[in-house]
């Protein structure tokens, strides 16, 4: 079996615990307005690789991953679009190297198709981009039903998760939406970390290279005051929520 990948980072430090081998898969069903990797959207681009080829890429750096409590993170694009390949890769990484495995996903997937993948996934990094359905469609081109269902599915199965939310001024920082986010997170079990990520413009040049108009042109990075306000709104709603009662 072969997977289609976009790129590799052999020294990742923000996509899970420790130092990590980060594999970017090719293809995504969303088209987020703030995406810093729009070149990963096309499912026919990138290059095809085998699991053994990826294992050979990992092997020289094993002392860093194993010594730091790190491992491998597969991201994208959207890695669940190639769930059978990622499942085989995670299984091999565990059997051959004993590595910690993390899946960085938008959650836009059908859980019935990823059972085998979840068997060898230690941690899910889940992006909750927007709780308001209409605003989610505008932001990503897709509704958020599948994503919220996936989050609940993980919670019901006790799968450890880091929840991430990108704070975009005027787009994902509405007080009511942040409160909805906090309430939703508060009702999930096994959320071991929440990260509020400030929006940045570092991927704008990729849109330009692809000849695409950048949808958030003119939107600036949030200020520290805006970040603290968002954190307070999310945390207050999270504390009020009753765990594990998602419906």
N, C-alpha and C positions, 0 to 999 in steps of 0.2 A: 504493500500500500504506500502511496505517495501523498504528501500534503503540499499545498501551495503556500509558500511563505513570501513575506515582503522583505524582512530584514532581521538582523540579530544584534543584540547588545550583550556583550560578555561580562559586563561589570555594572549591572543595575543595582541601585540602592534605594529605590522608592516604591518598588512594585512587590512588596512582601517583605518578610523579615530577612535580615542579613544581606549578604552580597548574592546577586542572582544572575543566572543566565536568562535573558529575556528574549523570547521568540515572538516576533510579530507575524501573525498569520495574514494571508491575503483574503479580502472579501468582507463586505459588511452590508447588512440589510438596512441600516440607518444611514442618514445623510445629515449628520449634526452640523448646525451652522457654525459651531465653534471648533469643529474637528481639526486637530493639528496633524492628522495623517490622511487627508482626503485621497492620497495616492494609494491607500489600501482598500478603497471601496470596490474597485473592479475585480470581480471574481476570476477573471481570465488572465490577469496580469501576474507579476511576481515570477518566482521560479519553483519548480517542483523538486522535492527532496524526499528521501526515505528516512525512517526512524534511525537507522544505523548511521546515516550521514550526520544527523543532528547529534547523536551520541558522541561521534568523533569530534564534533565541534566543542562539546562540553568538556570532554575528558582532560584537556590541558589545564583547565581552570578549577578542577575539582577541589584542590586544597583550599582555595578561597571560599568556595560555596560551603564545603563541609566544615571548615574551621570557623566560619562566621555564623553558623546556624541558618545559612541561606538555602538556595535551591534553584529551581527552575520556575519561571512564570511564563505562561503562554497568554498572549494578548492579541491585539489586532489593529485594525479590522475587528472581526467578531469570530473568536476561536470556536464557538459552538457550531458554526456552519461547517466545520470540518471535525466534528466530534469523534468519529471513529479513529482518525489519525492521531488526534491529541490524546485519546484514551490509550492507544498503543504506546505512544511516546511516554506518557506519565508512568505507565506500568513498567516499561523498560528502565526508566530513570530510577524507579524505586528498587527494582530487582537487581540492577547492575551497580548502581551508585548509592542507593539509600537516600536519595534526595527528597527534600520537602517539595511539594508541588502546589502551585497556585494558578488559578484560572482567573484572568482579568476579563470580565464580560459585561456587556450592556444588559444582559438578562433577556434580550429579545430572542427567545428560543422556546421550543416545546420540551418540557422536562422529560416527556416519555422517550425522547430520542437521545438523552444524554446520561442514562442510568449507568452505563459501563464507564463513562468518563468520570462521573462523580465517585465511583468506587475507589479510584486512585487519586482523587483530588483532596488535598489536605485543607486548602483555604480557597475561598472565592472572594475576589475583589469585585464588588458589584457597584456599578455606576447608576445611581438614581438621579436622573437628569432634571426631572420636573414631575411633580405629583399632579398638577392640573392637566387633565387629559387634552384639552384643546390647545393649551400652550405647548404641551409635549409634541403634538402633531406639528405645530408651526416650527418648533425648534429642531425636530429630528426627522420629520416627514412620516412618522409612524405614531400610532397611539401607544399608550403605556400599559395596556391591559396585560399583555404577556409578561412584561417586566415585573409588574407588581405580583402577578401570580407566581413567577419564578422565585421572587424574594420570599414569599410565604411558603413555597414548596421547600426551599432550603431550610427555613426556620423549623418547619414541621419535622424535618429529618435531622435536626441538630447539627447541620453543617456549619462550621465556623466561617464567619464572613466579616470582611471589612466593607463598610458602606462608604461610598464616596459621592460628593456632590460638588459640581463646579459652580461657583458663585459668579454670575454674570450680571453686572449692573443693568437694571432696567429689563432684564430678561428672566432671570431665575431668583431674583431677590425680593419678590413681592411678599409682604408679611404673612398673608394668608397661606401662600404656598410653602413658605418655610415652616409655618406651624403644622401644616399637613405632613410635611416631611418628618418633622420631629415626632409627631404622633405615630406615624407609620413605623419609624425605626423603633420607637419605644415598645411597640407591640410584637416585635420580632425577638426570638431567642437566639443565642449564640452569635450576636454581633459583638465581636471582640474589639472593634475599633471603628470610629467614625472620623472621616477626613473631609474637611471643608476646603476645597481647592480653589484658590483665586484664579479667575479667568486670566489667560495670557494670550499674547498675539504672536507667539514664536512660530506658529505654523502658517502665518499669512503668506509667506513667500511660496509655499507649496501650491496654494490656490492660484497664485499668479503664474507659476510655472505651468500649471495645468490649463491656464487660460480661463479660469473660473472667477466670477465676481465674488468677492468675499462678503457674505451676508451681514456680518457684524462690523463692517467698516465704520470707524468712528467711536466704537465702544471701547472704553478704557478699562484697565485693570482696577479692581475695587480697592478702595483705600482701607487702611487699618480700621478706621471707624466703621466702615460698612461691613467689614469682616466680623468685627466684634458684635455689631448689631445682629447679624445673621446667626452667629453662634448662640447668642442669648435667646433668640426666638426659637431656634431649633431645640436647644437644651431644655427650655422651659416646657415646651410641648412634649418633649420626650419623657420628662420626669412625671408629667401628668398622666401619661398613657399607661394602660394596663397590659403587661407583657403577654405575648402568646395568645392574643385574642383576635387575630386577623380574620376577617370574614370574606 
